[in-house]
Amino acid sequence: MSQVIGNTALAYARVWHHVDATDRVLGKLAERIALVLMGKHKPIYDPGVDCGDYVIVTNSRNIKVTGKKDEQLLYRKHTMYPGGLKETPYKRMMERKPDEIIRHAVSGMLPKNKLRDRRLERLRIFPGIHMGVQGANIMKSWDDGTLPPDYDPTRITTTKTLQENWRKGTTKQS
C-alpha cells in the first residue's frame, strides 16, 4: 500500500513574479508570462488544474515588436451591431492602452478553455514603473526568466534595483 498523500496546499501556493517589459520583444515576453500563469514551471503542473502564479508587468509602454509589426499590426473588436467592426492600429493602441497589447498577446498564448479567464485575472500590467501596493507581494523578479545569483525572497527587488546593485557591486558574495 502506498503512503503517498498527494499535493499539499503549500505545493499550490501562488508566488508573485515581477517582469520589466522595457525593450523586451512582445511575443517572447508573452510566451514566458503564459507559462508562469499556467504553472508549467512547477513540478506539480496538471493541465486541468489552475496552479499558476501571479505576474506583474511594469513599463508596458516600452515593449518592442520585431519587423514591421508596428505598422502592420491591427487590433480588432466588434460592437455586435451590423458594420460594427473596429480596427485599432498598433501605434494608436500603444498610446492609449499599452496594457491591452500585452494582455491580448498573453491571452493568445494561453489554452482556450475554462481556465483562461481565471489565469488572465492573475496578470497585472502597469504602463510605468509604479505598481502600487501590489509591489509588496513580489517574490521573484526576472528579466529573461532566470533568477539573479543573489536572490533574496525577503527583499523586494525590481529590475532597476538589481541593475543598480550589480553596477555598484553590492551583491552578496558566497
Chimera marker file (.cmm) of the C-alpha trace (Angstrom):
<marker_set name="trace">
<marker id="1" x="0.000" y="0.000" z="0.000" r="1" g="1" b="0" radius="0.5"/>
<marker id="2" x="1.312" y="3.420" z="-0.948" r="1" g="1" b="0" radius="0.5"/>
<marker id="3" x="1.947" y="6.110" z="1.623" r="1" g="1" b="0" radius="0.5"/>
<marker id="4" x="1.640" y="8.966" z="-0.885" r="1" g="1" b="0" radius="0.5"/>
<marker id="5" x="-0.630" y="11.707" z="0.413" r="1" g="1" b="0" radius="0.5"/>
<marker id="6" x="-0.646" y="13.915" z="-2.681" r="1" g="1" b="0" radius="0.5"/>
<marker id="7" x="-0.025" y="17.567" z="-3.339" r="1" g="1" b="0" radius="0.5"/>
<marker id="8" x="-0.448" y="19.766" z="-0.310" r="1" g="1" b="0" radius="0.5"/>
<marker id="9" x="-1.713" y="23.335" z="-0.170" r="1" g="1" b="0" radius="0.5"/>
<marker id="10" x="1.885" y="24.511" z="0.039" r="1" g="1" b="0" radius="0.5"/>
<marker id="11" x="2.615" y="22.956" z="-3.346" r="1" g="1" b="0" radius="0.5"/>
<marker id="12" x="-0.200" y="25.033" z="-4.859" r="1" g="1" b="0" radius="0.5"/>
<marker id="13" x="0.863" y="28.271" z="-3.133" r="1" g="1" b="0" radius="0.5"/>
<marker id="14" x="0.961" y="31.139" z="-5.599" r="1" g="1" b="0" radius="0.5"/>
<marker id="15" x="4.068" y="33.302" z="-5.933" r="1" g="1" b="0" radius="0.5"/>
<marker id="16" x="4.128" y="36.845" z="-7.330" r="1" g="1" b="0" radius="0.5"/>
<marker id="17" x="6.569" y="37.407" z="-10.219" r="1" g="1" b="0" radius="0.5"/>
<marker id="18" x="7.717" y="40.818" z="-11.486" r="1" g="1" b="0" radius="0.5"/>
<marker id="19" x="8.646" y="41.417" z="-15.131" r="1" g="1" b="0" radius="0.5"/>
<marker id="20" x="10.087" y="44.630" z="-16.555" r="1" g="1" b="0" radius="0.5"/>
<marker id="21" x="8.902" y="44.912" z="-20.172" r="1" g="1" b="0" radius="0.5"/>
<marker id="22" x="11.440" y="47.566" z="-21.188" r="1" g="1" b="0" radius="0.5"/>
<marker id="23" x="12.933" y="46.695" z="-24.605" r="1" g="1" b="0" radius="0.5"/>
<marker id="24" x="11.509" y="43.152" z="-24.477" r="1" g="1" b="0" radius="0.5"/>
<marker id="25" x="10.052" y="41.529" z="-27.611" r="1" g="1" b="0" radius="0.5"/>
<marker id="26" x="6.281" y="41.188" z="-27.264" r="1" g="1" b="0" radius="0.5"/>
<marker id="27" x="5.863" y="37.575" z="-28.400" r="1" g="1" b="0" radius="0.5"/>
<marker id="28" x="8.720" y="36.125" z="-26.369" r="1" g="1" b="0" radius="0.5"/>
<marker id="29" x="7.634" y="38.020" z="-23.261" r="1" g="1" b="0" radius="0.5"/>
<marker id="30" x="4.009" y="36.886" z="-23.689" r="1" g="1" b="0" radius="0.5"/>
<marker id="31" x="5.133" y="33.268" z="-24.028" r="1" g="1" b="0" radius="0.5"/>
<marker id="32" x="7.109" y="33.392" z="-20.758" r="1" g="1" b="0" radius="0.5"/>
<marker id="33" x="4.238" y="35.088" z="-18.926" r="1" g="1" b="0" radius="0.5"/>
<marker id="34" x="1.750" y="32.487" z="-20.207" r="1" g="1" b="0" radius="0.5"/>
<marker id="35" x="3.953" y="29.649" z="-18.928" r="1" g="1" b="0" radius="0.5"/>
<marker id="36" x="4.046" y="31.187" z="-15.440" r="1" g="1" b="0" radius="0.5"/>
<marker id="37" x="0.279" y="31.866" z="-15.437" r="1" g="1" b="0" radius="0.5"/>
<marker id="38" x="-0.378" y="28.222" z="-16.368" r="1" g="1" b="0" radius="0.5"/>
<marker id="39" x="2.086" y="26.899" z="-13.786" r="1" g="1" b="0" radius="0.5"/>
<marker id="40" x="4.212" y="24.925" z="-16.246" r="1" g="1" b="0" radius="0.5"/>
<marker id="41" x="7.348" y="25.931" z="-14.353" r="1" g="1" b="0" radius="0.5"/>
<marker id="42" x="6.164" y="23.932" z="-11.316" r="1" g="1" b="0" radius="0.5"/>
<marker id="43" x="6.714" y="20.194" z="-10.860" r="1" g="1" b="0" radius="0.5"/>
<marker id="44" x="3.047" y="19.735" z="-9.886" r="1" g="1" b="0" radius="0.5"/>
<marker id="45" x="1.713" y="21.063" z="-13.209" r="1" g="1" b="0" radius="0.5"/>
<marker id="46" x="-1.547" y="19.494" z="-14.347" r="1" g="1" b="0" radius="0.5"/>
<marker id="47" x="-3.395" y="20.828" z="-17.425" r="1" g="1" b="0" radius="0.5"/>
<marker id="48" x="-6.791" y="20.550" z="-15.727" r="1" g="1" b="0" radius="0.5"/>
<marker id="49" x="-5.764" y="22.300" z="-12.505" r="1" g="1" b="0" radius="0.5"/>
<marker id="50" x="-5.144" y="26.021" z="-12.153" r="1" g="1" b="0" radius="0.5"/>
<marker id="51" x="-1.794" y="26.029" z="-10.325" r="1" g="1" b="0" radius="0.5"/>
<marker id="52" x="-0.097" y="29.076" z="-11.900" r="1" g="1" b="0" radius="0.5"/>
<marker id="53" x="1.360" y="32.159" z="-10.230" r="1" g="1" b="0" radius="0.5"/>
<marker id="54" x="0.674" y="35.887" z="-10.323" r="1" g="1" b="0" radius="0.5"/>
<marker id="55" x="2.616" y="38.070" z="-12.765" r="1" g="1" b="0" radius="0.5"/>
<marker id="56" x="3.116" y="41.837" z="-12.516" r="1" g="1" b="0" radius="0.5"/>
<marker id="57" x="4.381" y="43.553" z="-15.670" r="1" g="1" b="0" radius="0.5"/>
<marker id="58" x="5.772" y="47.087" z="-15.475" r="1" g="1" b="0" radius="0.5"/>
<marker id="59" x="6.858" y="49.523" z="-18.202" r="1" g="1" b="0" radius="0.5"/>
<marker id="60" x="4.423" y="48.132" z="-20.751" r="1" g="1" b="0" radius="0.5"/>
<marker id="61" x="4.831" y="51.364" z="-22.762" r="1" g="1" b="0" radius="0.5"/>
<marker id="62" x="8.405" y="50.356" z="-23.621" r="1" g="1" b="0" radius="0.5"/>
<marker id="63" x="7.629" y="46.983" z="-25.232" r="1" g="1" b="0" radius="0.5"/>
<marker id="64" x="9.126" y="46.293" z="-28.664" r="1" g="1" b="0" radius="0.5"/>
<marker id="65" x="7.880" y="44.384" z="-31.691" r="1" g="1" b="0" radius="0.5"/>
<marker id="66" x="10.062" y="42.981" z="-34.466" r="1" g="1" b="0" radius="0.5"/>
<marker id="67" x="9.949" y="43.684" z="-38.181" r="1" g="1" b="0" radius="0.5"/>
<marker id="68" x="7.224" y="45.970" z="-39.500" r="1" g="1" b="0" radius="0.5"/>
<marker id="69" x="4.637" y="44.850" z="-36.966" r="1" g="1" b="0" radius="0.5"/>
<marker id="70" x="4.387" y="48.357" z="-35.512" r="1" g="1" b="0" radius="0.5"/>
<marker id="71" x="2.994" y="49.497" z="-38.883" r="1" g="1" b="0" radius="0.5"/>
<marker id="72" x="1.049" y="46.380" z="-39.891" r="1" g="1" b="0" radius="0.5"/>
<marker id="73" x="-0.478" y="45.027" z="-36.669" r="1" g="1" b="0" radius="0.5"/>
<marker id="74" x="-4.210" y="45.698" z="-36.163" r="1" g="1" b="0" radius="0.5"/>
<marker id="75" x="-6.349" y="45.005" z="-33.106" r="1" g="1" b="0" radius="0.5"/>
<marker id="76" x="-9.948" y="44.185" z="-33.965" r="1" g="1" b="0" radius="0.5"/>
<marker id="77" x="-13.112" y="44.193" z="-31.886" r="1" g="1" b="0" radius="0.5"/>
<marker id="78" x="-16.762" y="44.079" z="-32.822" r="1" g="1" b="0" radius="0.5"/>
<marker id="79" x="-19.617" y="46.030" z="-31.243" r="1" g="1" b="0" radius="0.5"/>
<marker id="80" x="-22.079" y="43.262" z="-32.232" r="1" g="1" b="0" radius="0.5"/>
<marker id="81" x="-24.026" y="45.712" z="-34.366" r="1" g="1" b="0" radius="0.5"/>
<marker id="82" x="-24.077" y="45.402" z="-38.168" r="1" g="1" b="0" radius="0.5"/>
<marker id="83" x="-20.973" y="47.087" z="-39.565" r="1" g="1" b="0" radius="0.5"/>
<marker id="84" x="-19.528" y="47.424" z="-36.067" r="1" g="1" b="0" radius="0.5"/>
<marker id="85" x="-16.012" y="46.104" z="-36.699" r="1" g="1" b="0" radius="0.5"/>
<marker id="86" x="-13.483" y="48.464" z="-35.100" r="1" g="1" b="0" radius="0.5"/>
<marker id="87" x="-9.807" y="48.255" z="-36.035" r="1" g="1" b="0" radius="0.5"/>
<marker id="88" x="-7.099" y="49.947" z="-33.996" r="1" g="1" b="0" radius="0.5"/>
<marker id="89" x="-3.515" y="50.152" z="-35.301" r="1" g="1" b="0" radius="0.5"/>
<marker id="90" x="-0.647" y="49.112" z="-33.022" r="1" g="1" b="0" radius="0.5"/>
<marker id="91" x="0.734" y="52.656" z="-32.661" r="1" g="1" b="0" radius="0.5"/>
<marker id="92" x="-2.598" y="54.117" z="-31.519" r="1" g="1" b="0" radius="0.5"/>
<marker id="93" x="-3.144" y="51.193" z="-29.156" r="1" g="1" b="0" radius="0.5"/>
<marker id="94" x="0.323" y="51.795" z="-27.684" r="1" g="1" b="0" radius="0.5"/>
<marker id="95" x="-0.585" y="55.430" z="-26.982" r="1" g="1" b="0" radius="0.5"/>
<marker id="96" x="-3.991" y="54.720" z="-25.457" r="1" g="1" b="0" radius="0.5"/>
<marker id="97" x="-3.849" y="51.254" z="-23.842" r="1" g="1" b="0" radius="0.5"/>
<marker id="98" x="-0.363" y="49.702" z="-23.764" r="1" g="1" b="0" radius="0.5"/>
<marker id="99" x="-1.515" y="47.164" z="-21.171" r="1" g="1" b="0" radius="0.5"/>
<marker id="100" x="-4.087" y="45.719" z="-23.589" r="1" g="1" b="0" radius="0.5"/>
<marker id="101" x="-1.351" y="44.892" z="-26.106" r="1" g="1" b="0" radius="0.5"/>
<marker id="102" x="0.391" y="42.578" z="-23.644" r="1" g="1" b="0" radius="0.5"/>
<marker id="103" x="-2.902" y="41.180" z="-22.320" r="1" g="1" b="0" radius="0.5"/>
<marker id="104" x="-4.030" y="40.346" z="-25.875" r="1" g="1" b="0" radius="0.5"/>
<marker id="105" x="-0.718" y="38.626" z="-26.676" r="1" g="1" b="0" radius="0.5"/>
<marker id="106" x="-0.743" y="36.583" z="-23.453" r="1" g="1" b="0" radius="0.5"/>
<marker id="107" x="-4.379" y="35.650" z="-23.991" r="1" g="1" b="0" radius="0.5"/>
<marker id="108" x="-3.462" y="34.240" z="-27.389" r="1" g="1" b="0" radius="0.5"/>
<marker id="109" x="-0.710" y="32.118" z="-25.810" r="1" g="1" b="0" radius="0.5"/>
<marker id="110" x="-2.984" y="30.548" z="-23.162" r="1" g="1" b="0" radius="0.5"/>
<marker id="111" x="-5.084" y="27.442" z="-23.878" r="1" g="1" b="0" radius="0.5"/>
<marker id="112" x="-8.626" y="28.188" z="-24.984" r="1" g="1" b="0" radius="0.5"/>
<marker id="113" x="-10.532" y="26.571" z="-22.109" r="1" g="1" b="0" radius="0.5"/>
<marker id="114" x="-12.479" y="27.438" z="-18.957" r="1" g="1" b="0" radius="0.5"/>
<marker id="115" x="-9.328" y="28.311" z="-17.004" r="1" g="1" b="0" radius="0.5"/>
<marker id="116" x="-8.222" y="31.043" z="-19.405" r="1" g="1" b="0" radius="0.5"/>
<marker id="117" x="-10.139" y="33.930" z="-17.805" r="1" g="1" b="0" radius="0.5"/>
<marker id="118" x="-9.109" y="32.877" z="-14.311" r="1" g="1" b="0" radius="0.5"/>
<marker id="119" x="-5.464" y="32.801" z="-15.381" r="1" g="1" b="0" radius="0.5"/>
<marker id="120" x="-5.703" y="36.225" z="-17.033" r="1" g="1" b="0" radius="0.5"/>
<marker id="121" x="-7.086" y="37.680" z="-13.786" r="1" g="1" b="0" radius="0.5"/>
<marker id="122" x="-3.714" y="36.941" z="-12.197" r="1" g="1" b="0" radius="0.5"/>
<marker id="123" x="-1.927" y="39.123" z="-14.772" r="1" g="1" b="0" radius="0.5"/>
<marker id="124" x="-1.402" y="42.725" z="-13.620" r="1" g="1" b="0" radius="0.5"/>
<marker id="125" x="0.002" y="45.184" z="-16.166" r="1" g="1" b="0" radius="0.5"/>
<marker id="126" x="1.188" y="48.748" z="-15.492" r="1" g="1" b="0" radius="0.5"/>
<marker id="127" x="2.306" y="51.279" z="-18.148" r="1" g="1" b="0" radius="0.5"/>
<marker id="128" x="5.028" y="52.759" z="-15.920" r="1" g="1" b="0" radius="0.5"/>
<marker id="129" x="7.357" y="51.576" z="-13.183" r="1" g="1" b="0" radius="0.5"/>
<marker id="130" x="4.940" y="52.218" z="-10.304" r="1" g="1" b="0" radius="0.5"/>
<marker id="131" x="2.780" y="49.234" z="-9.379" r="1" g="1" b="0" radius="0.5"/>
<marker id="132" x="1.193" y="50.499" z="-6.172" r="1" g="1" b="0" radius="0.5"/>
<marker id="133" x="0.674" y="48.252" z="-3.161" r="1" g="1" b="0" radius="0.5"/>
<marker id="134" x="0.900" y="45.103" z="-5.273" r="1" g="1" b="0" radius="0.5"/>
<marker id="135" x="4.671" y="45.542" z="-5.409" r="1" g="1" b="0" radius="0.5"/>
<marker id="136" x="4.905" y="44.373" z="-1.798" r="1" g="1" b="0" radius="0.5"/>
<marker id="137" x="3.756" y="40.887" z="-2.870" r="1" g="1" b="0" radius="0.5"/>
<marker id="138" x="6.637" y="40.270" z="-5.297" r="1" g="1" b="0" radius="0.5"/>
<marker id="139" x="8.707" y="37.201" z="-4.529" r="1" g="1" b="0" radius="0.5"/>
<marker id="140" x="10.583" y="36.778" z="-7.832" r="1" g="1" b="0" radius="0.5"/>
<marker id="141" x="11.829" y="39.372" z="-10.278" r="1" g="1" b="0" radius="0.5"/>
<marker id="142" x="13.117" y="38.264" z="-13.655" r="1" g="1" b="0" radius="0.5"/>
<marker id="143" x="14.140" y="39.742" z="-16.968" r="1" g="1" b="0" radius="0.5"/>
<marker id="144" x="14.893" y="36.662" z="-19.001" r="1" g="1" b="0" radius="0.5"/>
<marker id="145" x="13.102" y="34.153" z="-16.773" r="1" g="1" b="0" radius="0.5"/>
<marker id="146" x="16.062" y="33.339" z="-14.544" r="1" g="1" b="0" radius="0.5"/>
<marker id="147" x="16.644" y="34.491" z="-11.003" r="1" g="1" b="0" radius="0.5"/>
<marker id="148" x="19.732" y="36.535" z="-10.143" r="1" g="1" b="0" radius="0.5"/>
<marker id="149" x="22.545" y="34.745" z="-8.282" r="1" g="1" b="0" radius="0.5"/>
<marker id="150" x="21.993" y="36.853" z="-5.139" r="1" g="1" b="0" radius="0.5"/>
<marker id="151" x="18.201" y="36.308" z="-4.972" r="1" g="1" b="0" radius="0.5"/>
<marker id="152" x="16.763" y="37.018" z="-1.534" r="1" g="1" b="0" radius="0.5"/>
<marker id="153" x="12.992" y="36.348" z="-1.271" r="1" g="1" b="0" radius="0.5"/>
<marker id="154" x="12.635" y="38.588" z="1.788" r="1" g="1" b="0" radius="0.5"/>
<marker id="155" x="13.836" y="41.690" z="-0.086" r="1" g="1" b="0" radius="0.5"/>
<marker id="156" x="11.632" y="43.378" z="-2.690" r="1" g="1" b="0" radius="0.5"/>
<marker id="157" x="13.582" y="43.570" z="-5.924" r="1" g="1" b="0" radius="0.5"/>
<marker id="158" x="12.803" y="45.260" z="-9.184" r="1" g="1" b="0" radius="0.5"/>
<marker id="159" x="14.829" y="45.338" z="-12.346" r="1" g="1" b="0" radius="0.5"/>
<marker id="160" x="16.186" y="48.804" z="-11.596" r="1" g="1" b="0" radius="0.5"/>
<marker id="161" x="17.362" y="47.894" z="-8.093" r="1" g="1" b="0" radius="0.5"/>
<marker id="162" x="19.020" y="44.741" z="-9.398" r="1" g="1" b="0" radius="0.5"/>
<marker id="163" x="20.865" y="46.684" z="-12.103" r="1" g="1" b="0" radius="0.5"/>
<marker id="164" x="21.978" y="49.332" z="-9.605" r="1" g="1" b="0" radius="0.5"/>
<marker id="165" x="23.256" y="46.677" z="-7.197" r="1" g="1" b="0" radius="0.5"/>
<marker id="166" x="25.167" y="44.875" z="-9.954" r="1" g="1" b="0" radius="0.5"/>
<marker id="167" x="26.758" y="48.151" z="-11.126" r="1" g="1" b="0" radius="0.5"/>
<marker id="168" x="27.800" y="49.062" z="-7.605" r="1" g="1" b="0" radius="0.5"/>
<marker id="169" x="28.973" y="45.545" z="-6.842" r="1" g="1" b="0" radius="0.5"/>
<marker id="170" x="26.874" y="45.368" z="-3.666" r="1" g="1" b="0" radius="0.5"/>
<marker id="171" x="25.548" y="41.897" z="-4.370" r="1" g="1" b="0" radius="0.5"/>
<marker id="172" x="26.108" y="39.123" z="-1.853" r="1" g="1" b="0" radius="0.5"/>
<marker id="173" x="29.281" y="37.169" z="-2.323" r="1" g="1" b="0" radius="0.5"/>
<marker id="174" x="29.108" y="33.490" z="-1.390" r="1" g="1" b="0" radius="0.5"/>
<link id1="1" id2="2" r="1" g="1" b="0" radius="0.2"/>
<link id1="2" id2="3" r="1" g="1" b="0" radius="0.2"/>
<link id1="3" id2="4" r="1" g="1" b="0" radius="0.2"/>
<link id1="4" id2="5" r="1" g="1" b="0" radius="0.2"/>
<link id1="5" id2="6" r="1" g="1" b="0" radius="0.2"/>
<link id1="6" id2="7" r="1" g="1" b="0" radius="0.2"/>
<link id1="7" id2="8" r="1" g="1" b="0" radius="0.2"/>
<link id1="8" id2="9" r="1" g="1" b="0" radius="0.2"/>
<link id1="9" id2="10" r="1" g="1" b="0" radius="0.2"/>
<link id1="10" id2="11" r="1" g="1" b="0" radius="0.2"/>
<link id1="11" id2="12" r="1" g="1" b="0" radius="0.2"/>
<link id1="12" id2="13" r="1" g="1" b="0" radius="0.2"/>
<link id1="13" id2="14" r="1" g="1" b="0" radius="0.2"/>
<link id1="14" id2="15" r="1" g="1" b="0" radius="0.2"/>
<link id1="15" id2="16" r="1" g="1" b="0" radius="0.2"/>
<link id1="16" id2="17" r="1" g="1" b="0" radius="0.2"/>
<link id1="17" id2="18" r="1" g="1" b="0" radius="0.2"/>
<link id1="18" id2="19" r="1" g="1" b="0" radius="0.2"/>
<link id1="19" id2="20" r="1" g="1" b="0" radius="0.2"/>
<link id1="20" id2="21" r="1" g="1" b="0" radius="0.2"/>
<link id1="21" id2="22" r="1" g="1" b="0" radius="0.2"/>
<link id1="22" id2="23" r="1" g="1" b="0" radius="0.2"/>
<link id1="23" id2="24" r="1" g="1" b="0" radius="0.2"/>
<link id1="24" id2="25" r="1" g="1" b="0" radius="0.2"/>
<link id1="25" id2="26" r="1" g="1" b="0" radius="0.2"/>
<link id1="26" id2="27" r="1" g="1" b="0" radius="0.2"/>
<link id1="27" id2="28" r="1" g="1" b="0" radius="0.2"/>
<link id1="28" id2="29" r="1" g="1" b="0" radius="0.2"/>
<link id1="29" id2="30" r="1" g="1" b="0" radius="0.2"/>
<link id1="30" id2="31" r="1" g="1" b="0" radius="0.2"/>
<link id1="31" id2="32" r="1" g="1" b="0" radius="0.2"/>
<link id1="32" id2="33" r="1" g="1" b="0" radius="0.2"/>
<link id1="33" id2="34" r="1" g="1" b="0" radius="0.2"/>
<link id1="34" id2="35" r="1" g="1" b="0" radius="0.2"/>
<link id1="35" id2="36" r="1" g="1" b="0" radius="0.2"/>
<link id1="36" id2="37" r="1" g="1" b="0" radius="0.2"/>
<link id1="37" id2="38" r="1" g="1" b="0" radius="0.2"/>
<link id1="38" id2="39" r="1" g="1" b="0" radius="0.2"/>
<link id1="39" id2="40" r="1" g="1" b="0" radius="0.2"/>
<link id1="40" id2="41" r="1" g="1" b="0" radius="0.2"/>
<link id1="41" id2="42" r="1" g="1" b="0" radius="0.2"/>
<link id1="42" id2="43" r="1" g="1" b="0" radius="0.2"/>
<link id1="43" id2="44" r="1" g="1" b="0" radius="0.2"/>
<link id1="44" id2="45" r="1" g="1" b="0" radius="0.2"/>
<link id1="45" id2="46" r="1" g="1" b="0" radius="0.2"/>
<link id1="46" id2="47" r="1" g="1" b="0" radius="0.2"/>
<link id1="47" id2="48" r="1" g="1" b="0" radius="0.2"/>
<link id1="48" id2="49" r="1" g="1" b="0" radius="0.2"/>
<link id1="49" id2="50" r="1" g="1" b="0" radius="0.2"/>
<link id1="50" id2="51" r="1" g="1" b="0" radius="0.2"/>
<link id1="51" id2="52" r="1" g="1" b="0" radius="0.2"/>
<link id1="52" id2="53" r="1" g="1" b="0" radius="0.2"/>
<link id1="53" id2="54" r="1" g="1" b="0" radius="0.2"/>
<link id1="54" id2="55" r="1" g="1" b="0" radius="0.2"/>
<link id1="55" id2="56" r="1" g="1" b="0" radius="0.2"/>
<link id1="56" id2="57" r="1" g="1" b="0" radius="0.2"/>
<link id1="57" id2="58" r="1" g="1" b="0" radius="0.2"/>
<link id1="58" id2="59" r="1" g="1" b="0" radius="0.2"/>
<link id1="59" id2="60" r="1" g="1" b="0" radius="0.2"/>
<link id1="60" id2="61" r="1" g="1" b="0" radius="0.2"/>
<link id1="61" id2="62" r="1" g="1" b="0" radius="0.2"/>
<link id1="62" id2="63" r="1" g="1" b="0" radius="0.2"/>
<link id1="63" id2="64" r="1" g="1" b="0" radius="0.2"/>
<link id1="64" id2="65" r="1" g="1" b="0" radius="0.2"/>
<link id1="65" id2="66" r="1" g="1" b="0" radius="0.2"/>
<link id1="66" id2="67" r="1" g="1" b="0" radius="0.2"/>
<link id1="67" id2="68" r="1" g="1" b="0" radius="0.2"/>
<link id1="68" id2="69" r="1" g="1" b="0" radius="0.2"/>
<link id1="69" id2="70" r="1" g="1" b="0" radius="0.2"/>
<link id1="70" id2="71" r="1" g="1" b="0" radius="0.2"/>
<link id1="71" id2="72" r="1" g="1" b="0" radius="0.2"/>
<link id1="72" id2="73" r="1" g="1" b="0" radius="0.2"/>
<link id1="73" id2="74" r="1" g="1" b="0" radius="0.2"/>
<link id1="74" id2="75" r="1" g="1" b="0" radius="0.2"/>
<link id1="75" id2="76" r="1" g="1" b="0" radius="0.2"/>
<link id1="76" id2="77" r="1" g="1" b="0" radius="0.2"/>
<link id1="77" id2="78" r="1" g="1" b="0" radius="0.2"/>
<link id1="78" id2="79" r="1" g="1" b="0" radius="0.2"/>
<link id1="79" id2="80" r="1" g="1" b="0" radius="0.2"/>
<link id1="80" id2="81" r="1" g="1" b="0" radius="0.2"/>
<link id1="81" id2="82" r="1" g="1" b="0" radius="0.2"/>
<link id1="82" id2="83" r="1" g="1" b="0" radius="0.2"/>
<link id1="83" id2="84" r="1" g="1" b="0" radius="0.2"/>
<link id1="84" id2="85" r="1" g="1" b="0" radius="0.2"/>
<link id1="85" id2="86" r="1" g="1" b="0" radius="0.2"/>
<link id1="86" id2="87" r="1" g="1" b="0" radius="0.2"/>
<link id1="87" id2="88" r="1" g="1" b="0" radius="0.2"/>
<link id1="88" id2="89" r="1" g="1" b="0" radius="0.2"/>
<link id1="89" id2="90" r="1" g="1" b="0" radius="0.2"/>
<link id1="90" id2="91" r="1" g="1" b="0" radius="0.2"/>
<link id1="91" id2="92" r="1" g="1" b="0" radius="0.2"/>
<link id1="92" id2="93" r="1" g="1" b="0" radius="0.2"/>
<link id1="93" id2="94" r="1" g="1" b="0" radius="0.2"/>
<link id1="94" id2="95" r="1" g="1" b="0" radius="0.2"/>
<link id1="95" id2="96" r="1" g="1" b="0" radius="0.2"/>
<link id1="96" id2="97" r="1" g="1" b="0" radius="0.2"/>
<link id1="97" id2="98" r="1" g="1" b="0" radius="0.2"/>
<link id1="98" id2="99" r="1" g="1" b="0" radius="0.2"/>
<link id1="99" id2="100" r="1" g="1" b="0" radius="0.2"/>
<link id1="100" id2="101" r="1" g="1" b="0" radius="0.2"/>
<link id1="101" id2="102" r="1" g="1" b="0" radius="0.2"/>
<link id1="102" id2="103" r="1" g="1" b="0" radius="0.2"/>
<link id1="103" id2="104" r="1" g="1" b="0" radius="0.2"/>
<link id1="104" id2="105" r="1" g="1" b="0" radius="0.2"/>
<link id1="105" id2="106" r="1" g="1" b="0" radius="0.2"/>
<link id1="106" id2="107" r="1" g="1" b="0" radius="0.2"/>
<link id1="107" id2="108" r="1" g="1" b="0" radius="0.2"/>
<link id1="108" id2="109" r="1" g="1" b="0" radius="0.2"/>
<link id1="109" id2="110" r="1" g="1" b="0" radius="0.2"/>
<link id1="110" id2="111" r="1" g="1" b="0" radius="0.2"/>
<link id1="111" id2="112" r="1" g="1" b="0" radius="0.2"/>
<link id1="112" id2="113" r="1" g="1" b="0" radius="0.2"/>
<link id1="113" id2="114" r="1" g="1" b="0" radius="0.2"/>
<link id1="114" id2="115" r="1" g="1" b="0" radius="0.2"/>
<link id1="115" id2="116" r="1" g="1" b="0" radius="0.2"/>
<link id1="116" id2="117" r="1" g="1" b="0" radius="0.2"/>
<link id1="117" id2="118" r="1" g="1" b="0" radius="0.2"/>
<link id1="118" id2="119" r="1" g="1" b="0" radius="0.2"/>
<link id1="119" id2="120" r="1" g="1" b="0" radius="0.2"/>
<link id1="120" id2="121" r="1" g="1" b="0" radius="0.2"/>
<link id1="121" id2="122" r="1" g="1" b="0" radius="0.2"/>
<link id1="122" id2="123" r="1" g="1" b="0" radius="0.2"/>
<link id1="123" id2="124" r="1" g="1" b="0" radius="0.2"/>
<link id1="124" id2="125" r="1" g="1" b="0" radius="0.2"/>
<link id1="125" id2="126" r="1" g="1" b="0" radius="0.2"/>
<link id1="126" id2="127" r="1" g="1" b="0" radius="0.2"/>
<link id1="127" id2="128" r="1" g="1" b="0" radius="0.2"/>
<link id1="128" id2="129" r="1" g="1" b="0" radius="0.2"/>
<link id1="129" id2="130" r="1" g="1" b="0" radius="0.2"/>
<link id1="130" id2="131" r="1" g="1" b="0" radius="0.2"/>
<link id1="131" id2="132" r="1" g="1" b="0" radius="0.2"/>
<link id1="132" id2="133" r="1" g="1" b="0" radius="0.2"/>
<link id1="133" id2="134" r="1" g="1" b="0" radius="0.2"/>
<link id1="134" id2="135" r="1" g="1" b="0" radius="0.2"/>
<link id1="135" id2="136" r="1" g="1" b="0" radius="0.2"/>
<link id1="136" id2="137" r="1" g="1" b="0" radius="0.2"/>
<link id1="137" id2="138" r="1" g="1" b="0" radius="0.2"/>
<link id1="138" id2="139" r="1" g="1" b="0" radius="0.2"/>
<link id1="139" id2="140" r="1" g="1" b="0" radius="0.2"/>
<link id1="140" id2="141" r="1" g="1" b="0" radius="0.2"/>
<link id1="141" id2="142" r="1" g="1" b="0" radius="0.2"/>
<link id1="142" id2="143" r="1" g="1" b="0" radius="0.2"/>
<link id1="143" id2="144" r="1" g="1" b="0" radius="0.2"/>
<link id1="144" id2="145" r="1" g="1" b="0" radius="0.2"/>
<link id1="145" id2="146" r="1" g="1" b="0" radius="0.2"/>
<link id1="146" id2="147" r="1" g="1" b="0" radius="0.2"/>
<link id1="147" id2="148" r="1" g="1" b="0" radius="0.2"/>
<link id1="148" id2="149" r="1" g="1" b="0" radius="0.2"/>
<link id1="149" id2="150" r="1" g="1" b="0" radius="0.2"/>
<link id1="150" id2="151" r="1" g="1" b="0" radius="0.2"/>
<link id1="151" id2="152" r="1" g="1" b="0" radius="0.2"/>
<link id1="152" id2="153" r="1" g="1" b="0" radius="0.2"/>
<link id1="153" id2="154" r="1" g="1" b="0" radius="0.2"/>
<link id1="154" id2="155" r="1" g="1" b="0" radius="0.2"/>
<link id1="155" id2="156" r="1" g="1" b="0" radius="0.2"/>
<link id1="156" id2="157" r="1" g="1" b="0" radius="0.2"/>
<link id1="157" id2="158" r="1" g="1" b="0" radius="0.2"/>
<link id1="158" id2="159" r="1" g="1" b="0" radius="0.2"/>
<link id1="159" id2="160" r="1" g="1" b="0" radius="0.2"/>
<link id1="160" id2="161" r="1" g="1" b="0" radius="0.2"/>
<link id1="161" id2="162" r="1" g="1" b="0" radius="0.2"/>
<link id1="162" id2="163" r="1" g="1" b="0" radius="0.2"/>
<link id1="163" id2="164" r="1" g="1" b="0" radius="0.2"/>
<link id1="164" id2="165" r="1" g="1" b="0" radius="0.2"/>
<link id1="165" id2="166" r="1" g="1" b="0" radius="0.2"/>
<link id1="166" id2="167" r="1" g="1" b="0" radius="0.2"/>
<link id1="167" id2="168" r="1" g="1" b="0" radius="0.2"/>
<link id1="168" id2="169" r="1" g="1" b="0" radius="0.2"/>
<link id1="169" id2="170" r="1" g="1" b="0" radius="0.2"/>
<link id1="170" id2="171" r="1" g="1" b="0" radius="0.2"/>
<link id1="171" id2="172" r="1" g="1" b="0" radius="0.2"/>
<link id1="172" id2="173" r="1" g="1" b="0" radius="0.2"/>
<link id1="173" id2="174" r="1" g="1" b="0" radius="0.2"/>
</marker_set>
